[in-house]
């Protein structure tokens, strides 16, 4: 049986959230990203590291779990070789952005079920 995959709309929305933080000059370490992927608590970690930006709460329940699983799958293939594999070496948010892009590129997603709004229409920042 195929593993459950995140919705494409969830990955795209996550990419927008990451870009907002990058544009604001925010930084986290690679260890925070990999630790959150390994422990399954990436979004609460980001919420703690980036206070005042509570949009990470959108990634709860099954969608949050499958997003983390897809990013962990990509992360396992690049860990320790991020500079060569993804072109990032300093900011964990840039790493996370690259992991999301790679998950989309590798088609580790599915379409949201018909009638499911996904994350469209939700606020993306303060």
Secondary structure, DSSP 8 states (H G I E B T S, - for coil): -----EEHHHHHHHHHHHHHHHHTT----HHHHHHHHHHT-HHHHHHHHSTT-GGGGGS-HHHHHHHHHHHHHHHHHHTT-HHHHHS--S-HHHHHHHHHHHHHHTT-EE---TT--TTTTS----
